[in-house]
Amino acid sequence: MKILNQAIKFIQEAREELLKVNWPNKKQIVNYTLAIIAISLVVAIFIGGLDYFFSQILRRFII
């Protein structure tokens, strides 16, 4: 019985905490998603450029 009471108390407290959360609205979610996609693309292009640059160096001077 003690475990059941603890589980019920935990669920109630978790629910209370979730009600305190400041959830983002739809516009914020869209903006955050677009920002993450843009940053990911920039990083991917940067890393791809470095990969290309170093592979060219390896081809010319080592291989």
Biopython code that builds the backbone (N, CA, C, O; Angstrom):
import numpy as np
from Bio.PDB.StructureBuilder import StructureBuilder

atoms = [
    (1, "MET", "N", (0.814, -1.200, 0.000)),
    (1, "MET", "CA", (0.000, 0.000, 0.000)),
    (1, "MET", "C", (0.857, 1.263, 0.000)),
    (1, "MET", "O", (0.491, 2.274, -0.600)),
    (2, "LYS", "N", (2.008, 1.194, 0.683)),
    (2, "LYS", "CA", (2.862, 2.373, 0.761)),
    (2, "LYS", "C", (3.378, 2.760, -0.632)),
    (2, "LYS", "O", (3.456, 3.943, -0.965)),
    (3, "ILE", "N", (3.725, 1.758, -1.433)),
    (3, "ILE", "CA", (4.234, 2.044, -2.777)),
    (3, "ILE", "C", (3.141, 2.676, -3.627)),
    (3, "ILE", "O", (3.404, 3.611, -4.384)),
    (4, "LEU", "N", (1.927, 2.177, -3.507)),
    (4, "LEU", "CA", (0.805, 2.736, -4.265)),
    (4, "LEU", "C", (0.554, 4.191, -3.878)),
    (4, "LEU", "O", (0.314, 5.030, -4.745)),
    (5, "ASN", "N", (0.608, 4.489, -2.594)),
    (5, "ASN", "CA", (0.417, 5.872, -2.129)),
    (5, "ASN", "C", (1.522, 6.789, -2.641)),
    (5, "ASN", "O", (1.268, 7.931, -3.024)),
    (6, "GLN", "N", (2.758, 6.272, -2.644)),
    (6, "GLN", "CA", (3.879, 7.064, -3.151)),
    (6, "GLN", "C", (3.717, 7.330, -4.649)),
    (6, "GLN", "O", (4.008, 8.427, -5.126)),
    (7, "ALA", "N", (3.254, 6.323, -5.382)),
    (7, "ALA", "CA", (3.064, 6.492, -6.825)),
    (7, "ALA", "C", (1.974, 7.522, -7.104)),
    (7, "ALA", "O", (2.125, 8.365, -7.989)),
    (8, "ILE", "N", (0.889, 7.458, -6.359)),
    (8, "ILE", "CA", (-0.202, 8.416, -6.538)),
    (8, "ILE", "C", (0.275, 9.823, -6.203)),
    (8, "ILE", "O", (-0.041, 10.776, -6.915)),
    (9, "LYS", "N", (1.036, 9.952, -5.122)),
    (9, "LYS", "CA", (1.556, 11.268, -4.728)),
    (9, "LYS", "C", (2.495, 11.812, -5.814)),
    (9, "LYS", "O", (2.451, 12.996, -6.149)),
    (10, "PHE", "N", (3.338, 10.933, -6.352)),
    (10, "PHE", "CA", (4.261, 11.350, -7.410)),
    (10, "PHE", "C", (3.497, 11.858, -8.621)),
    (10, "PHE", "O", (3.834, 12.910, -9.164)),
    (11, "ILE", "N", (2.477, 11.131, -9.054)),
    (11, "ILE", "CA", (1.695, 11.535, -10.226)),
    (11, "ILE", "C", (1.003, 12.874, -9.980)),
    (11, "ILE", "O", (0.956, 13.720, -10.873)),
    (12, "GLN", "N", (0.471, 13.069, -8.782)),
    (12, "GLN", "CA", (-0.191, 14.342, -8.463)),
    (12, "GLN", "C", (0.804, 15.496, -8.494)),
    (12, "GLN", "O", (0.511, 16.563, -9.033)),
    (13, "GLU", "N", (1.981, 15.276, -7.912)),
    (13, "GLU", "CA", (2.992, 16.333, -7.904)),
    (13, "GLU", "C", (3.503, 16.623, -9.312)),
    (13, "GLU", "O", (3.748, 17.778, -9.658)),
    (14, "ALA", "N", (3.666, 15.581, -10.123)),
    (14, "ALA", "CA", (4.120, 15.780, -11.499)),
    (14, "ALA", "C", (3.083, 16.588, -12.275)),
    (14, "ALA", "O", (3.438, 17.471, -13.057)),
    (15, "ARG", "N", (1.815, 16.289, -12.061)),
    (15, "ARG", "CA", (0.748, 17.031, -12.742)),
    (15, "ARG", "C", (0.762, 18.505, -12.323)),
    (15, "ARG", "O", (0.597, 19.394, -13.158)),
    (16, "GLU", "N", (0.957, 18.755, -11.031)),
    (16, "GLU", "CA", (1.023, 20.139, -10.543)),
    (16, "GLU", "C", (2.182, 20.892, -11.192)),
    (16, "GLU", "O", (2.041, 22.057, -11.563)),
    (17, "GLU", "N", (3.321, 20.227, -11.327)),
    (17, "GLU", "CA", (4.486, 20.871, -11.938)),
    (17, "GLU", "C", (4.242, 21.142, -13.423)),
    (17, "GLU", "O", (4.643, 22.187, -13.935)),
    (18, "LEU", "N", (3.591, 20.215, -14.113)),
    (18, "LEU", "CA", (3.309, 20.424, -15.534)),
    (18, "LEU", "C", (2.360, 21.593, -15.757)),
    (18, "LEU", "O", (2.430, 22.258, -16.791)),
    (19, "LEU", "N", (1.488, 21.847, -14.814)),
    (19, "LEU", "CA", (0.584, 22.990, -14.939)),
    (19, "LEU", "C", (1.327, 24.323, -14.790)),
    (19, "LEU", "O", (0.844, 25.358, -15.250)),
    (20, "LYS", "N", (2.497, 24.298, -14.150)),
    (20, "LYS", "CA", (3.294, 25.508, -13.957)),
    (20, "LYS", "C", (4.161, 25.843, -15.174)),
    (20, "LYS", "O", (4.686, 26.951, -15.279)),
    (21, "VAL", "N", (4.307, 24.886, -16.089)),
    (21, "VAL", "CA", (5.190, 25.067, -17.240)),
    (21, "VAL", "C", (4.609, 26.122, -18.176)),
    (21, "VAL", "O", (3.408, 26.139, -18.447)),
    (22, "ASN", "N", (5.483, 26.999, -18.664)),
    (22, "ASN", "CA", (5.091, 28.014, -19.634)),
    (22, "ASN", "C", (5.312, 27.431, -21.030)),
    (22, "ASN", "O", (6.409, 27.527, -21.580)),
    (23, "TRP", "N", (4.265, 26.826, -21.600)),
    (23, "TRP", "CA", (4.375, 26.170, -22.886)),
    (23, "TRP", "C", (4.427, 27.205, -24.007)),
    (23, "TRP", "O", (3.729, 28.217, -23.951)),
    (24, "PRO", "N", (5.263, 26.952, -25.041)),
    (24, "PRO", "CA", (5.331, 27.891, -26.159)),
    (24, "PRO", "C", (4.071, 27.818, -27.009)),
    (24, "PRO", "O", (3.412, 26.781, -27.081)),
    (25, "ASN", "N", (3.748, 28.934, -27.649)),
    (25, "ASN", "CA", (2.587, 28.935, -28.543)),
    (25, "ASN", "C", (3.009, 28.457, -29.932)),
    (25, "ASN", "O", (4.187, 28.192, -30.172)),
    (26, "LYS", "N", (2.049, 28.350, -30.838)),
    (26, "LYS", "CA", (2.318, 27.791, -32.162)),
    (26, "LYS", "C", (3.346, 28.619, -32.938)),
    (26, "LYS", "O", (4.216, 28.062, -33.609)),
    (27, "LYS", "N", (3.244, 29.946, -32.845)),
    (27, "LYS", "CA", (4.185, 30.811, -33.565)),
    (27, "LYS", "C", (5.617, 30.599, -33.061)),
    (27, "LYS", "O", (6.554, 30.543, -33.857)),
    (28, "GLN", "N", (5.783, 30.483, -31.755)),
    (28, "GLN", "CA", (7.109, 30.245, -31.196)),
    (28, "GLN", "C", (7.659, 28.892, -31.638)),
    (28, "GLN", "O", (8.841, 28.776, -31.961)),
    (29, "ILE", "N", (6.815, 27.880, -31.653)),
    (29, "ILE", "CA", (7.264, 26.553, -32.068)),
    (29, "ILE", "C", (7.739, 26.580, -33.522)),
    (29, "ILE", "O", (8.774, 26.003, -33.856)),
    (30, "VAL", "N", (6.975, 27.255, -34.381)),
    (30, "VAL", "CA", (7.361, 27.353, -35.792)),
    (30, "VAL", "C", (8.680, 28.106, -35.917)),
    (30, "VAL", "O", (9.560, 27.686, -36.668)),
    (31, "ASN", "N", (8.828, 29.210, -35.195)),
    (31, "ASN", "CA", (10.071, 29.992, -35.260)),
    (31, "ASN", "C", (11.265, 29.187, -34.755)),
    (31, "ASN", "O", (12.329, 29.204, -35.375)),
    (32, "TYR", "N", (11.100, 28.486, -33.642)),
    (32, "TYR", "CA", (12.189, 27.669, -33.101)),
    (32, "TYR", "C", (12.558, 26.543, -34.063)),
    (32, "TYR", "O", (13.735, 26.237, -34.252)),
    (33, "THR", "N", (11.547, 25.934, -34.664)),
    (33, "THR", "CA", (11.808, 24.854, -35.612)),
    (33, "THR", "C", (12.570, 25.359, -36.827)),
    (33, "THR", "O", (13.528, 24.727, -37.270)),
    (34, "LEU", "N", (12.145, 26.498, -37.366)),
    (34, "LEU", "CA", (12.845, 27.066, -38.519)),
    (34, "LEU", "C", (14.279, 27.461, -38.167)),
    (34, "LEU", "O", (15.190, 27.287, -38.976)),
    (35, "ALA", "N", (14.475, 27.988, -36.968)),
    (35, "ALA", "CA", (15.826, 28.349, -36.537)),
    (35, "ALA", "C", (16.712, 27.108, -36.443)),
    (35, "ALA", "O", (17.868, 27.141, -36.863)),
    (36, "ILE", "N", (16.185, 26.030, -35.903)),
    (36, "ILE", "CA", (16.966, 24.798, -35.775)),
    (36, "ILE", "C", (17.309, 24.236, -37.145)),
    (36, "ILE", "O", (18.432, 23.781, -37.368)),
    (37, "ILE", "N", (16.344, 24.264, -38.069)),
    (37, "ILE", "CA", (16.611, 23.769, -39.419)),
    (37, "ILE", "C", (17.680, 24.625, -40.095)),
    (37, "ILE", "O", (18.592, 24.090, -40.726)),
    (38, "ALA", "N", (17.578, 25.947, -39.969)),
    (38, "ALA", "CA", (18.559, 26.843, -40.594)),
    (38, "ALA", "C", (19.955, 26.630, -40.009)),
    (38, "ALA", "O", (20.932, 26.542, -40.753)),
    (39, "ILE", "N", (20.052, 26.549, -38.703)),
    (39, "ILE", "CA", (21.357, 26.345, -38.066)),
    (39, "ILE", "C", (21.935, 24.995, -38.461)),
    (39, "ILE", "O", (23.138, 24.878, -38.696)),
    (40, "SER", "N", (21.086, 23.974, -38.535)),
    (40, "SER", "CA", (21.558, 22.646, -38.941)),
    (40, "SER", "C", (22.102, 22.671, -40.365)),
    (40, "SER", "O", (23.131, 22.059, -40.650)),
    (41, "LEU", "N", (21.416, 23.373, -41.253)),
    (41, "LEU", "CA", (21.895, 23.475, -42.635)),
    (41, "LEU", "C", (23.229, 24.203, -42.707)),
    (41, "LEU", "O", (24.131, 23.779, -43.429)),
    (42, "VAL", "N", (23.359, 25.287, -41.969)),
    (42, "VAL", "CA", (24.622, 26.048, -41.973)),
    (42, "VAL", "C", (25.764, 25.181, -41.456)),
    (42, "VAL", "O", (26.848, 25.174, -42.038)),
    (43, "VAL", "N", (25.533, 24.463, -40.387)),
    (43, "VAL", "CA", (26.570, 23.594, -39.827)),
    (43, "VAL", "C", (26.909, 22.468, -40.796)),
    (43, "VAL", "O", (28.079, 22.123, -40.966)),
    (44, "ALA", "N", (25.889, 21.893, -41.433)),
    (44, "ALA", "CA", (26.126, 20.812, -42.401)),
    (44, "ALA", "C", (26.955, 21.310, -43.580)),
    (44, "ALA", "O", (27.873, 20.621, -44.026)),
    (45, "ILE", "N", (26.640, 22.498, -44.087)),
    (45, "ILE", "CA", (27.409, 23.061, -45.200)),
    (45, "ILE", "C", (28.837, 23.351, -44.763)),
    (45, "ILE", "O", (29.776, 23.097, -45.518)),
    (46, "PHE", "N", (29.014, 23.873, -43.572)),
    (46, "PHE", "CA", (30.358, 24.167, -43.059)),
    (46, "PHE", "C", (31.185, 22.887, -42.932)),
    (46, "PHE", "O", (32.333, 22.836, -43.374)),
    (47, "ILE", "N", (30.598, 21.859, -42.328)),
    (47, "ILE", "CA", (31.325, 20.598, -42.151)),
    (47, "ILE", "C", (31.589, 19.946, -43.509)),
    (47, "ILE", "O", (32.662, 19.385, -43.730)),
    (48, "GLY", "N", (30.614, 20.018, -44.416)),
    (48, "GLY", "CA", (30.835, 19.491, -45.763)),
    (48, "GLY", "C", (31.965, 20.221, -46.475)),
    (48, "GLY", "O", (32.764, 19.600, -47.176)),
    (49, "GLY", "N", (32.034, 21.529, -46.299)),
    (49, "GLY", "CA", (33.126, 22.309, -46.887)),
    (49, "GLY", "C", (34.479, 21.921, -46.316)),
    (49, "GLY", "O", (35.455, 21.785, -47.054)),
    (50, "LEU", "N", (34.538, 21.744, -45.014)),
    (50, "LEU", "CA", (35.796, 21.299, -44.400)),
    (50, "LEU", "C", (36.196, 19.921, -44.910)),
    (50, "LEU", "O", (37.370, 19.673, -45.186)),
    (51, "ASP", "N", (35.229, 19.036, -45.033)),
    (51, "ASP", "CA", (35.506, 17.692, -45.533)),
    (51, "ASP", "C", (36.063, 17.752, -46.944)),
    (51, "ASP", "O", (37.050, 17.087, -47.259)),
    (52, "TYR", "N", (35.437, 18.542, -47.780)),
    (52, "TYR", "CA", (35.909, 18.694, -49.158)),
    (52, "TYR", "C", (37.320, 19.289, -49.181)),
    (52, "TYR", "O", (38.192, 18.799, -49.900)),
    (53, "PHE", "N", (37.537, 20.329, -48.407)),
    (53, "PHE", "CA", (38.848, 20.993, -48.349)),
    (53, "PHE", "C", (39.948, 20.023, -47.921)),
    (53, "PHE", "O", (41.000, 19.956, -48.556)),
    (54, "PHE", "N", (39.708, 19.281, -46.855)),
    (54, "PHE", "CA", (40.743, 18.365, -46.364)),
    (54, "PHE", "C", (40.925, 17.163, -47.288)),
    (54, "PHE", "O", (42.033, 16.639, -47.399)),
    (55, "SER", "N", (39.867, 16.720, -47.946)),
    (55, "SER", "CA", (40.033, 15.615, -48.895)),
    (55, "SER", "C", (40.865, 16.062, -50.084)),
    (55, "SER", "O", (41.660, 15.282, -50.608)),
    (56, "GLN", "N", (40.694, 17.326, -50.525)),
    (56, "GLN", "CA", (41.517, 17.844, -51.614)),
    (56, "GLN", "C", (42.982, 17.939, -51.195)),
    (56, "GLN", "O", (43.875, 17.622, -51.981)),
    (57, "ILE", "N", (43.228, 18.370, -49.970)),
    (57, "ILE", "CA", (44.606, 18.434, -49.465)),
    (57, "ILE", "C", (45.219, 17.037, -49.444)),
    (57, "ILE", "O", (46.366, 16.853, -49.853)),
    (58, "LEU", "N", (44.467, 16.066, -48.974)),
    (58, "LEU", "CA", (44.972, 14.697, -48.930)),
    (58, "LEU", "C", (45.274, 14.176, -50.341)),
    (58, "LEU", "O", (46.292, 13.515, -50.543)),
    (59, "ARG", "N", (44.429, 14.455, -51.292)),
    (59, "ARG", "CA", (44.640, 13.990, -52.672)),
    (59, "ARG", "C", (45.883, 14.613, -53.291)),
    (59, "ARG", "O", (46.628, 13.947, -54.011)),
    (60, "ARG", "N", (46.103, 15.893, -53.009)),
    (60, "ARG", "CA", (47.244, 16.574, -53.658)),
    (60, "ARG", "C", (48.579, 16.246, -53.017)),
    (60, "ARG", "O", (49.572, 16.065, -53.722)),
    (61, "PHE", "N", (48.625, 16.164, -51.694)),
    (61, "PHE", "CA", (49.916, 16.075, -51.034)),
    (61, "PHE", "C", (50.248, 14.703, -50.455)),
    (61, "PHE", "O", (51.423, 14.405, -50.239)),
    (62, "ILE", "N", (49.279, 13.886, -50.206)),
    (62, "ILE", "CA", (49.569, 12.614, -49.542)),
    (62, "ILE", "C", (49.357, 11.424, -50.471)),
    (62, "ILE", "O", (50.181, 10.511, -50.516)),
    (63, "ILE", "N", (48.269, 11.436, -51.199)),
    (63, "ILE", "CA", (47.954, 10.272, -52.026)),
    (63, "ILE", "C", (48.645, 10.387, -53.381)),
    (63, "ILE", "O", (48.503, 9.501, -54.224)),
]
sb = StructureBuilder()
sb.init_structure("model")
sb.init_model(0)
sb.init_chain("A")
sb.init_seg("    ")
for serial, (resi, resn, name, xyz) in enumerate(atoms, 1):
    if name == "N":
        sb.init_residue(resn, " ", resi, " ")
    sb.init_atom(name, np.array(xyz, "f"), 0.0, 1.0, " ", f" {name:<3s}", serial, name[0])
structure = sb.get_structure()
